[in-house]
Amino acid sequence: MFREFDAGATGLDTAEALQRLERYGPNRLPEAPPRSPLMRLLAQFHNVLIYVLLVAALIAGAMGHWVDTIVILGVVLVNAVIGFVQEGKAEDALRAIRNMLSSQAMVLRDGGHVSVSAEELVPGDIVLLQSGDKVPADLRLLRAKGLQIQEAVLTGESVAVEKGTDPVTEDAALGDRLCMAYSGTLVTHGQASGIVVATGAATEIGRISGLVSQVETLTTPLLRQMAVFSRRLTGTVLVLALAMLIFGVLVRGFSTAEMFMTVVGLAVAAIPEGLPAILTVTLAIGVTRLAGRNAIIRRLPVVETLGSVSVICSDKTGTLTRNEMTVQNIATVEGLYTVEGSGYIPRGGFLLEDQSVEADQAPLLMQAIRAALLCNDATLEQKADDWRVHGDPMEGALVVLAVKAALEPKMERQQHPRTDLIPFESEHKFMATLHHAHDGSAIIYLKGAPEQILARCAKVQGAAGEELPMDAERWRQRVEDLASQGQRVLAVACKPAQAHQQELDFNDVEEGLVLLGLFGLIDPPRTEAIEAVAECRTAGIRVKMITGDHAGTARAIAAQLNLENSAEAITGHDLDRMDDAALSARAREVDVYARVSPEHKLRLVTLLQAQGAIVAMTGDGVNDAPALKRADVGIAMGHKGTEAAKEASEMVIADDNFATIVHAVEQGRTVYDNLKKAIVFLLPINGGEALSIMIAVLFGFTLPITPVQILWVNMVSSVALAMALAFEATEPETMRRPPRPANEAMLSGFLLWRIALVSALMAAGVFGIFGWASTHGSTLEESRTYAVNTLVAMEVFYLFSVRYLRAPSFKFDQLFNSRAVLIAVAVAVTLQLFFTYGPVMERFFDTRPVDFVHGVEIIALGMALFMILELEKLALRKWRRKHGGSRCSPGRSEAKS
Ligand code: ATP
């Protein structure tokens, strides 16, 4: 095998690996080429309304209205370009987050273990696998220990298969090639190493899937719902328009040509053409902002779900705590040792019951520390003054302890080489190793959760090398004492083995062990997690800690974090004894769950969901996948998490920090608010315009705004203004209101009322100024120009109003605190000035310059709309206060004051 790939048992060297990378190319599946820009631009025209407009342009041309034809085509083109640019931005956002999730592989290079990007693997590399990893390339296994791999992506079989190193016949079917690990499959159990035999497109998965299509559409249930709404509205409007055409020609006696353009105007007026694009951009910006705060979205719909999360179930270690462990106490039969120093700097002395001791003068202490060092996979590295741990932080802390005790890790490992191991898995909660010393003696070391270790120990190691009888109760009490101080407790034991024993299995560590001592490690809560827990409380979100750690430790940390209920804890053992009804009742009250296994997590999520909670759940291990999938928001840890957990989750937290989850919820609420604001902003503009046209036709009035003018307002001004809402920052009150009920309709009674009110006010403004001007000496063209400008002025003022749906918008600092809004207004006003005073526009849109007095009137009407809405907000707030602002009051979720 090595010869075939010109590789050695110590792996490739970096130079060779680089050369091979050139030769074989990166280890990634070839992507389908992205859509060409031309295709993307053309796709912008694939829309019912655009078809209607193109037909209208054609008919207008046929009827000799060339100017209208040019205007319609021009506006359609501008709209397509805006859509094209926005879509490009949205796709860029998605691509960027995809790149943040590239996976890593542990490989042997230059004789040492290094973690490299999976894309850098080349044939001949030796890759190490452990449970939870996604196999990064096709591997021929060289060593396998309890290895099980789930190959569903290749074979469709979801039960994991056991793998080994024995060769199989060449014609074995894919599922029977037990000495191979294939790219894209998941390691569910055990450890292994293998040599890379194929990468990228040459792998089995590469051959099956051919090109991977990386195109993911930027959508969520709400966006889909709005798209359906838009389509239905379009259909209804088209039918209505036809009815109006008939009504206008037959009843009102308008000419068909005149009516045709009116009807096109109605269609343009009533259809919210800009809405889907704005919503997509809002979502893309939300996803980008989340990524900027370390929350990487894997499945887009979760952006919406985040906003309604009502329970967060979080791991403790590393998420709520810092995962920077330090051994603080060691308990042996001699008493309780205290270790000085903190962090990973290996400096600090030892005290026994307050008396300073030299570690090398205390043989039992040294024996326990040596066991903890050898039954350990972590390494400590010094770079200048910086000490860094590679591997599990808790194991790292034990290495630091060993160095404090003047042990030399490298030398110890050479003198007591490891022959075999049982790796740590959270189901059995211990790790065991078999060592042979040079004198031929063999020993087994075991370290793990005290319950697991104490149960296996018949004796305790005495200070002078003698073995004492085990007083299990006393040791249990010592565990409780350390745990109640928030320390994470580990027990360490040993057992002599036969010199010829080369393999270690579970039977060897079932019983007959000798307890060496207990280690108490501190892992303080993250400061930002304490703040985030407090924030959850005001935001109506319950935080539950679900940990594999001891109940006493978990309760102590919960108290430091100020969880709502840190006094009680349910253990995995209790969970097993409770039926669903009992657990469901307790789960409402209890916030600390200790010594739980992944199956318990699944049960808890299911029960909490049955109570109507929207549950976010964190996870990192391979067995957490079902609970992560089941949760409404499955969250995997970026550093600590296995690939299996990441694959099962909706979101990955790059910094493993609880505070990031809470930020993500806040951002989720913001995105939802902004989507809502965009809808509440755009719909009344369509409503106002459609109302104006319908009233004119029904009552036989002259149209106050021409169809092409409406086209201008909707496809240029409105889009420019609404875009600002996508950038709206989080409102200060966002995390001071309860979560949005998951089944809440987007358009609540309050929002429907607001849309109807603003529609009516806009129609009134347009008709008001048009009627007043045309009866007071203005020409038809002038009156229409005033009407269009009034509509846009109202839009501008409405934009300021809609930024705060319920709270007053009339606060100086709030009016001008958004750069996006100010830019959007500047753009809209400039365009409007050009529209009104530009000689070209006069030809195309039949506009006339607006004089000063009318200009003031127009702005006054815009302001009037703003003031009326402020009064309405005030009245509603008063009403709410009087009626207690009950949960069911309209628009509760936008509650502000
Ligand atoms: P959380 O679920 O909050 O991350 P946790 O890290 O304590 O908590 P597990 O990783 O399942 O959960 O660990 C459970 C227990 O197993 C620990 O409390 C510890 O006693 C023991 N343990 C953890 N890591 C190791 C290890 N590398 N070797 C031996 N025992 C370990």
Boltz pocket constraint, residues with backbone or C-beta under 6 A from the ligand:
constraints:
  - pocket:
      binder: B
      contacts: [[A, 314], [A, 315], [A, 316], [A, 317], [A, 318], [A, 375], [A, 392], [A, 394], [A, 395], [A, 424], [A, 426], [A, 429], [A, 430], [A, 431], [A, 447], [A, 448], [A, 449], [A, 450], [A, 488], [A, 489], [A, 490], [A, 546], [A, 547], [A, 548], [A, 549], [A, 550], [A, 596]]
      max_distance: 6.0
